[in-house]
Amino acid sequence: MNAKNKWQEVWLRKGGEKSSYDLEGLMQADGFDTNTGAMTVVDWLDTSADINKHLQISHGNNLLEIGCGAGAMLWTMRDCGVNLYGVDYSETLLKKARKAIPELSAETCEAASLNFPDNMFEAVFSHGVFFYFEDYDYAERAMNEILRVLTDHGKIFILDVPDLDKRDACETFRRDVVYAGEDYPTAENSPYRHLYYPKSWFEKFGERNNLATTFFDQNLPSYPMSPYRFNVLLEY
């Protein structure tokens, strides 16, 4: 039997560590600075540009990030002319986000229980979060909540999703290369395991809700997990 997921404890602790409030400091707080999470600022900004391109956010739109952490991605969108919202289950990380981005409206809540009214957001995205979910049932409830707060013609972009078809290769790389000779923290039975998704999981969700799904491979040279992850856009 799998041990209970303990990722929330990690991110509560991570938010209590000292870091600066510039982009590199926020990336550090959000865990994109070491090991399999390492990413350069250039690749981070490319990801931000990709989000803007696919969501087609316009001046005055409401934009929500699910699992915004310390706000590293939203920090890059401060000058887009949109209203920035973020949610996370780590209050310590949100304190950093609020300080770094004073105009941000941030809520401490679960992805599957959003504190927003129906049809509020033209665009919703989540980056590097869905693999922390307990199971597919929780992921489904989170997607239903995203859909509830989305406008009738809104777009959803889920990024950095572990590909189930590549799980064996990814786990081998993480265990034998990244953590070679050390305890392996994200093994399948570990409380720090990752949740892998078949692309069909998103396709079926889209079919049930009349959403078109488009998948994108990642191409982030500095990010060790890039070959094993995909992004998915869902839109009416």
C-alpha positions as CSV (number, residue, x, y, z in Angstrom):
1,M,0.0,0.0,0.0
2,N,1.3,3.5,-0.8
3,A,2.2,5.7,2.1
4,K,0.2,8.9,2.5
5,N,1.3,11.7,0.2
6,K,3.4,14.2,2.2
7,W,4.2,16.8,-0.3
8,Q,2.3,19.5,1.5
9,E,4.7,19.2,4.4
10,V,7.6,19.8,2.0
11,W,6.1,23.0,0.6
12,L,5.1,24.4,4.0
13,R,8.7,23.9,5.1
14,K,10.1,25.2,1.8
15,G,8.2,28.4,2.2
16,G,9.8,29.0,5.5
17,E,13.3,29.0,4.0
18,K,15.1,32.3,3.3
19,S,15.1,33.4,-0.4
20,S,15.1,36.7,-2.3
21,Y,12.1,38.2,-3.9
22,D,13.5,38.5,-7.5
23,L,12.8,35.8,-10.1
24,E,15.7,33.6,-9.2
25,G,14.7,33.7,-5.5
26,L,11.1,32.8,-6.3
27,M,12.2,30.0,-8.5
28,Q,14.4,28.7,-5.7
29,A,11.4,28.9,-3.2
30,D,9.3,27.0,-5.8
31,G,11.9,24.2,-6.1
32,F,13.2,24.9,-9.6
33,D,16.8,25.3,-8.5
34,T,18.3,21.9,-7.8
35,N,18.3,18.2,-8.9
36,T,15.5,17.3,-11.2
37,G,13.8,20.6,-10.7
38,A,16.7,22.7,-11.9
39,M,15.8,25.2,-14.7
40,T,17.5,28.3,-16.1
41,V,15.8,31.7,-16.1
42,V,15.9,31.6,-19.9
43,D,13.9,28.4,-20.0
44,W,11.5,29.7,-17.3
45,L,10.8,32.9,-19.3
46,D,10.3,30.7,-22.4
47,T,7.7,28.7,-20.5
48,S,6.0,32.0,-19.4
49,A,5.9,33.1,-23.1
50,D,4.4,29.7,-24.0
51,I,1.6,30.1,-21.4
52,N,0.8,33.6,-22.8
53,K,0.8,32.3,-26.4
54,H,-1.6,29.4,-25.8
55,L,-3.9,31.1,-23.3
56,Q,-4.1,34.3,-25.4
57,I,-4.7,36.4,-22.4
58,S,-5.9,40.0,-23.0
59,H,-5.7,43.2,-21.1
60,G,-8.2,43.1,-18.2
61,N,-8.6,39.3,-18.2
62,N,-8.7,37.4,-14.9
63,L,-5.8,34.8,-14.9
64,L,-5.6,32.1,-12.3
65,E,-2.7,29.9,-11.5
66,I,-3.4,26.6,-9.6
67,G,-0.5,25.8,-7.2
68,C,1.3,29.2,-7.7
69,G,3.6,28.6,-4.8
70,A,5.9,31.6,-4.2
71,G,4.6,33.1,-7.5
72,A,7.7,32.6,-9.7
73,M,5.6,32.2,-12.8
74,L,3.0,34.9,-12.0
75,W,6.0,37.2,-11.3
76,T,6.8,37.1,-15.0
77,M,3.3,38.2,-16.0
78,R,3.1,41.3,-13.9
79,D,3.2,43.6,-16.9
80,C,0.7,41.7,-19.1
81,G,-2.2,43.9,-18.1
82,V,-4.2,41.0,-16.6
83,N,-5.6,40.6,-13.1
84,L,-3.4,38.0,-11.3
85,Y,-4.9,35.4,-9.0
86,G,-3.1,32.4,-7.4
87,V,-4.0,29.5,-5.1
88,D,-1.8,27.1,-3.2
89,Y,-2.0,24.9,-0.1
90,S,1.2,26.3,1.3
91,E,0.5,29.5,3.2
92,T,4.3,30.0,3.8
93,L,4.9,30.1,0.0
94,L,1.9,32.4,-0.5
95,K,3.4,34.9,1.9
96,K,6.4,35.1,-0.3
97,A,4.2,35.5,-3.4
98,R,2.1,38.3,-1.9
99,K,5.3,40.2,-0.9
100,A,6.9,39.7,-4.3
101,I,3.7,40.6,-6.3
102,P,1.7,43.1,-4.3
103,E,-1.1,43.2,-6.9
104,L,-1.6,39.4,-6.7
105,S,-4.8,38.1,-5.2
106,A,-3.7,34.9,-3.5
107,E,-5.9,32.3,-1.6
108,T,-4.8,29.4,0.6
109,C,-6.9,26.5,-0.6
110,E,-6.9,23.1,-2.2
111,A,-6.9,22.8,-6.0
112,A,-10.1,20.7,-5.6
113,S,-11.9,23.3,-3.6
114,L,-11.4,26.8,-5.0
115,N,-12.6,29.9,-3.2
116,F,-13.9,31.7,-6.3
117,P,-17.4,32.1,-7.9
118,D,-18.4,30.4,-11.1
119,N,-17.3,31.7,-14.5
120,M,-14.7,34.1,-13.1
121,F,-11.6,33.4,-15.1
122,E,-10.8,33.7,-18.8
123,A,-7.7,31.6,-18.4
124,V,-6.4,29.1,-15.8
125,F,-3.1,27.4,-15.8
126,S,-1.1,25.1,-13.6
127,H,2.7,24.5,-13.9
128,G,4.5,21.6,-12.2
129,V,1.7,20.8,-9.8
130,F,-0.5,17.9,-11.1
131,F,2.2,15.3,-10.3
132,Y,1.9,16.2,-6.6
133,F,-1.8,15.1,-6.5
134,E,-2.7,12.1,-4.4
135,D,-4.5,10.2,-7.2
136,Y,-6.6,10.5,-10.4
137,D,-9.8,11.1,-8.4
138,Y,-8.3,14.2,-6.8
139,A,-7.0,15.4,-10.2
140,E,-10.5,14.9,-11.6
141,R,-12.0,17.0,-8.8
142,A,-9.4,19.7,-9.4
143,M,-10.2,19.8,-13.1
144,N,-13.9,20.1,-12.3
145,E,-13.2,23.0,-10.1
146,I,-11.1,24.7,-12.7
147,L,-13.9,24.2,-15.2
148,R,-16.4,25.6,-12.7
149,V,-14.5,28.9,-12.3
150,L,-13.7,29.2,-16.1
151,T,-15.8,31.4,-18.4
152,D,-17.8,29.9,-21.2
153,H,-15.0,30.5,-23.7
154,G,-12.0,30.2,-21.4
155,K,-8.8,28.2,-21.8
156,I,-7.0,25.8,-19.5
157,F,-3.3,25.0,-19.8
158,I,-1.7,22.3,-17.6
159,L,2.1,22.2,-17.9
160,D,4.8,19.8,-16.8
161,V,2.7,16.7,-16.6
162,P,4.5,13.4,-16.1
163,D,3.8,11.1,-19.1
164,L,2.7,7.6,-18.0
165,D,4.1,6.2,-21.3
166,K,7.6,7.4,-20.2
167,R,7.3,6.5,-16.5
168,D,9.8,3.5,-16.6
169,A,12.4,5.6,-18.4
170,C,11.9,8.6,-16.1
171,E,12.0,6.6,-12.9
172,T,15.2,4.8,-14.1
173,F,16.8,8.2,-14.8
174,R,15.8,9.7,-11.5
175,R,16.8,6.7,-9.4
176,D,20.0,5.7,-11.2
177,V,21.4,9.0,-12.5
178,V,20.0,11.9,-10.4
179,Y,19.9,10.0,-7.0
180,A,22.6,7.5,-7.8
181,G,23.9,6.0,-4.5
182,E,21.3,7.8,-2.4
183,D,17.8,7.0,-1.1
184,Y,15.3,7.5,-3.9
185,P,12.7,9.9,-2.6
186,T,9.9,9.5,-5.2
187,A,9.6,5.7,-5.5
188,E,6.1,4.4,-6.3
189,N,5.4,3.5,-2.6
190,S,7.0,6.7,-1.2
191,P,5.0,9.5,0.4
192,Y,6.9,11.7,-2.1
193,R,6.0,9.8,-5.2
194,H,4.9,11.5,-8.4
195,L,1.6,10.9,-10.2
196,Y,2.0,10.0,-13.9
197,Y,-0.8,10.6,-16.4
198,P,-1.8,8.9,-19.7
199,K,-2.7,11.5,-22.3
200,S,-6.0,9.7,-22.7
201,W,-6.9,10.9,-19.1
202,F,-7.1,14.5,-20.4
203,E,-8.6,13.5,-23.7
204,K,-11.5,11.7,-21.9
205,F,-12.0,14.7,-19.5
206,G,-12.2,16.9,-22.6
207,E,-14.7,14.7,-24.3
208,R,-16.9,14.6,-21.3
209,N,-16.9,18.4,-21.1
210,N,-16.9,19.4,-24.8
211,L,-13.3,20.6,-24.6
212,A,-10.7,20.2,-27.4
213,T,-7.3,18.9,-26.1
214,T,-4.0,19.7,-27.7
215,F,-0.7,18.2,-26.4
216,F,2.7,19.7,-26.6
217,D,6.1,18.2,-25.9
218,Q,8.4,20.2,-23.7
219,N,11.7,21.5,-25.1
220,L,13.5,23.0,-22.1
221,P,17.3,22.1,-22.4
222,S,18.1,22.9,-18.8
223,Y,15.3,21.0,-17.2
224,P,16.1,17.3,-16.6
225,M,12.5,16.3,-16.5
226,S,11.6,17.9,-19.8
227,P,11.9,14.7,-22.0
228,Y,9.4,12.9,-19.7
229,R,6.8,15.6,-19.4
230,F,4.0,17.1,-21.6
231,N,1.8,20.1,-21.6
232,V,-1.9,20.1,-22.5
233,L,-4.3,22.8,-23.6
234,L,-8.0,22.4,-23.1
235,E,-10.4,24.8,-24.8
236,Y,-14.0,25.2,-25.9
